[in-house]
């Protein structure tokens, strides 16, 4: 049995693992991949110590730091967790692992738009990852749906590749909180910003050929070959839903010490109800979760 299992290897999980290693804990990291959403970001300009770095580059730095401590990492998908006599059982697609404490740092996944044609044309013009797929649309006309930070980031990437970009926002203004990103997007001749606009349908033949939208009570068709959906994320909390308390957004509720509603289970990063969904915030929360988990374990060892 491990002292600690960390679920997830994004900024929160990786940082938690480094701090757990420095505390010489006996622990395991379980994750489907390394980097989480950070690996899918393009230009990162607000991570302390780096005036500019790409998501893949920062992920590589994280991974190298893990290797320095020879951290045990298993590439498995967590299916569920449950309480055990002396701690917890973590069920994955490959087996069962046990520990006395847990840190859930499983991040979030892209939210779907849920309109006709979205599922039909997934991977045939519809995508949820600009970093992965933007290079597939050179000189094409595309639409980015959602103007939060991820939508602005996708638009900035596409400005270097695509011919024309429609940036669609249901509200009355762009919502991203990164001022420099908004300014770059709004200054670009390649970008047409459509606010107060609702996407009704994605259409095509073998691949996407257009998107039907509604603006000011009127419908119109935008001829595009690519659709980048950036309308937020859903926490990866399903496997823990029957054990720890979630809020109405399915985020794991934590206190200022990363403690969940269950003694011995901690959580950090985008899977939690901490409102600031930023790489540096997730990393900080991961460090805090590991330190608090170590403190918890020390108390457990002192019990008679």
N, C-alpha and C positions, 0 to 999 in steps of 0.2 A: 504494500500500500504506500502511495506517495503522501507526502505531507500536503502537497498542493497540486492541483491541476488548473492550468490556464487554458480556457477555450477561446481560440482566436489568435491570429498573428498579424493583426493590423498594428497601427501605431500604439494603441493601448495595450494589446497583448504582448507585443515585442518589448515595450518598455517595462511592463510588469515582469517579464521573464528575466530581463537584465538585472532588475532590482532584486528579484528572488534569488538569482545566481550570486549576487554580491552578498546576500545574507546567508549563503550556503544552504539554502533549503533543498530538500529532496523533492523535485517537482517535474512535471511533464507539461509540454505544450501540445495541444491538439488543434489542428486547423486544416481547412481545405486548401489554403494557399497562403502565401506571405505577402503582406503589404496592404491588404484590404482596399478600401477606396483610395488610399494615398497612392497606390500603384497605378491608379487610373487617372490621376491628375496630371495636367501638363505643366504649366508654369506655376511654381510655388514661390511667392515673394514675401511671405510673412512667417516663415519658420526661423526662429532665432538662430543666428550664426550663419545663415545663408541668405544673401541678398537676392539670389536667384538659384533655384534648383528644380529639376523636373521631378515628377512623382516617382518614376522608375529609378531615377538616380538616388533619391532619398530612401526609397525602399531598399536599394542595394546597400546603402550605408547601414540601415537598420539590420539587415541580414548579416552583414559582416560583423557587426557588434555582437549579434547572437553567437556567431561561430567562434568568436574569441573566448566565450565562456563555455563552449561545447555543450550547448543547451539541447536537451533531448526533445525532439520534435517529431510527432507522428502526423502524417497527412491522412486524416480521417474526417468524416462528417459526423458531428454529434447529433444523435437522434432523440436523446432524452436524458434527463438526470433524475435521480431519486435519492432519498435519504437511506442511509445504511446504518448498521449498529454503531460503527465507530466513525462515521463520516458520510461520504456520498459515493454513489455509483454513477459513472458517466458512460452511457451506452452510445456506441458509435456504429457505423456501418461495417466495422471490422471486429468489434469485440466490446468488452467491458473493462473499464479502468476504475480504480478506487483511490480515493484520497480523503484526507481529513478536512481539507478546505478547498474552496473553488473560487476562481476569478472568472467571471463571464465577460469576455471582451470580443463578442462575436460580430460586432458591427451592424451594418444594415445593407439591404439590397434595394435596387431601383424599384420605384413605384410605377405600376402600369397605368396607362391612360384609360384603358377599357373602352375603346371605341371600335366600331366595325373596321375590319381590315388590319388591326394591330397584330393580332396573333397570326393571321394568315400570311402577312408579309414580314414577320420576324426573320431576321437574317437574310432577307431579300429586299433590303432597303430600309427596314425598320431596325434601329439599334438603340442601345441604352449606354453606349460607351464610345465617346468621341476619341479618346486616346487610342482605343483599340481599332476603330473602324474609319475614322476621318480620312486616312490615307487612301481608302478605297473609292473616294469621291472626287478625284481631281477634275477641276473645271466643270463640275456638276452643279445644278441648282438644288439646294437642300432647305429643309425647315428644321429649326430647333424649337422645341415646345417646352416652355418654362424659362423664366428669366432670373432664377435664383443664382447663387454662385456657381453651381454646376452647369446651368444653362449658359451663363456668361463665359465660363471656361470652355465649354464646347464650341461656342461661337468664335472665340478667339482662336481656337485651333483650326476651325474650318476657314477662317479668313485667310489663312496661309495656303489653302488647298482648293476650296470650292470656288465656283464662279459667282454664285449669288446665294445669300443666306436670308431667309425669312426668320425673324425671331418673334415667336408668338407668346403673348402674355395675356391671361384671362383678365387680370386687373387693369387698373388705369395707368400703371407705371412699372418700370423695371424694378425688381425686388431684391436683386443681389446687394449685399452689404459691402462689397469691395468697390470703393469709389473709382479707383484707377481702371478696373475692369469695365465698369459701366461707361466710363468716358471713352475708352478705346473702341468699344462696340458702337457707341453712338456717333463717333467721328468717321467710322468706316463707310466708304462709298459702296462696299459690297453688301452691307447689312441693311435690310428694311425691317424696322421695328413695328410690329402690329400689336397694339394694346387693345384691351376690351374685345378680345377675339377668342372664340371658342372653336376647338377642333371637333368636327362632326364625324368625319370618316377618312380613312386612308384607302386609296384605291390603286389599282394597277392591273397588270396582266401577269407575266411571270415575275416581274419586279415592280416596285413602286413607280407610279407615274404621276400621282397627284394627291393633294390633301384638300378636302372640302372644309371650309371654315365659315363661321357666322360672325359678321361684324355689323354693328348698328342695325340689327334686324334683317340683314341681307346675307344671302349665301354666295360664296364665290369659290372657285377652284384655283388652287395654286399648283402650277405644273412643276413638280420637283421629282428628283430621282432618289432622294434620301430623306429619312425622317429620324431625327435624333430626339428621343424622349427624355427630358430632364425635369420631371415634376416631383422630385423629392424621393425619399427613401423610406422603407419599412424596416423597423428593427428586426434583426435575426434572433427573435426571442421565443419562437414557438416551442422549442425543445425544453424551455424552462417555465412555460406558462402555468403548469399545474403545480409548481413548487414555490416560485417567488411571486411577489406582488407586481403586477403591471399596471400602468395607467391606461387612460382611454386611447392613447396612441400606440399601445402595445410596447411601450418602453419600460425597462426594468426600473422600478423606483429605488433610489439610493439616497443615503444621507450624506453628510459632509465628510464621512470617513469611508465612502464607497460601500457601506454595508447595505445589504438588501433586507427584505423582511424575514429572512432565514439566517439564524446564527451560523457563521462559518462560510456563508456564500457572499462574495463580494462581486461587484460589477463595475465596469469602466468603459468609457468611449461612447460611440454613437448608439449602442444598444440601450443606454440608460436615459433617464429623463433630464440629465444635465443639458440645458438648452443650447449651449454654444457648440455646434457641430464643426469643430475645427481640428486639424491634425495636431497642432501643438497642445490643445486642450485635452484631446484624447490621450496623448503621450503623458501629460501631467497626471491625469486621472489614473492611468495605468501604474505610474510610479507610486501614487498614493495608495492604490488598492493593494499593491504588493507589500508595502510597508505595514499597512493595517492587517493584512493576512499574516504576516510574520509575527506581529504583535499578538494576534489571536492565537497562533500556534504556540507561542511562548507561554501564554496563560494556560493553554490546554495541558502542556507538559508539566506545569507546576501543580495541577490538580492531583489530589491523593488517589 
